[in-house]
């Protein structure tokens, strides 16, 4: 029996996985807007069978960078710092 799996078409930018235990996982994809230079973060939430539950896009200014991320009790937190 083959285990469940998920595939993403790898594009430009960086990908990162954040485990969420019994709640599944998050996939973060970071790119840059060519026109503004802003960072574009796409966050996808997958359940434990790797079915996509939702996807959100967040735009972050050019002077900030992701310092840390933390998952706790159903919520994914981001800490951004300024350059």
C-alpha positions as CSV (number, residue, x, y, z in Angstrom):
1,X,0.0,0.0,0.0
2,X,1.4,3.4,-1.0
3,X,1.2,6.1,1.7
4,X,-0.6,9.3,1.0
5,X,1.6,12.1,-0.5
6,X,1.3,15.6,-1.9
7,X,3.2,17.1,-4.8
8,X,3.9,20.8,-5.5
9,X,5.1,22.2,-8.8
10,X,8.4,23.8,-7.7
11,X,8.5,27.4,-8.9
12,X,10.8,30.2,-7.9
13,X,11.2,31.1,-4.3
14,X,11.6,29.0,-1.2
15,X,9.4,26.3,0.3
16,X,9.2,25.3,3.9
17,X,7.1,22.7,5.8
18,X,5.8,23.4,9.3
19,X,4.5,20.3,11.1
20,X,1.2,20.7,12.9
21,X,1.0,17.2,14.6
22,X,-2.5,15.7,14.5
23,X,-3.7,18.8,12.6
24,X,-1.5,18.0,9.5
25,X,1.0,20.5,8.2
26,X,1.6,23.9,6.6
27,X,3.5,24.5,3.4
28,X,5.0,28.0,3.2
29,X,6.1,29.4,-0.2
30,X,8.0,32.7,-0.3
31,X,8.4,34.7,-3.5
32,X,8.9,38.4,-4.4
33,X,6.6,40.7,-6.4
34,X,8.6,41.9,-9.3
35,X,7.0,45.3,-9.5
36,X,6.9,46.3,-5.8
37,X,9.7,44.1,-4.4
38,X,7.4,43.0,-1.6
39,X,7.6,39.5,-0.3
40,X,4.6,37.2,-1.2
41,X,4.0,34.4,1.3
42,X,1.6,31.7,0.2
43,X,0.5,29.5,3.2
44,X,-1.2,26.2,2.4
45,X,-2.8,24.0,5.2
46,X,-2.9,20.3,4.6
47,X,-4.6,17.7,6.7
48,X,-2.9,14.4,7.8
49,X,-3.9,12.7,4.5
50,X,-2.3,15.6,2.6
51,X,-5.6,17.1,1.4
52,X,-5.4,20.8,1.0
53,X,-7.8,22.4,3.5
54,X,-7.1,26.1,2.6
55,X,-4.6,28.4,1.1
56,X,-3.9,32.1,1.9
57,X,-1.6,34.7,0.4
58,X,0.0,37.4,2.5
59,X,2.1,40.4,1.3
60,X,4.9,41.6,3.5
61,X,7.0,44.8,3.0
62,X,10.6,44.7,1.7
63,X,12.0,45.9,5.0
64,X,10.8,42.8,6.9
65,X,12.0,39.2,7.1
66,X,10.6,36.1,8.8
67,X,12.5,35.6,12.1
68,X,10.5,32.7,13.4
69,X,7.3,30.7,13.1
70,X,5.4,28.6,15.7
71,X,2.4,26.3,15.6
72,X,0.4,25.9,18.8
73,X,-3.2,24.7,19.5
74,X,-4.6,25.2,16.0
75,X,-2.8,28.5,15.2
76,X,0.3,29.2,13.1
77,X,2.2,32.3,14.3
78,X,4.7,34.3,12.4
79,X,7.3,36.7,13.8
80,X,8.7,39.3,11.3
81,X,11.6,41.6,12.1
82,X,12.7,44.7,10.3
83,X,16.1,45.0,8.5
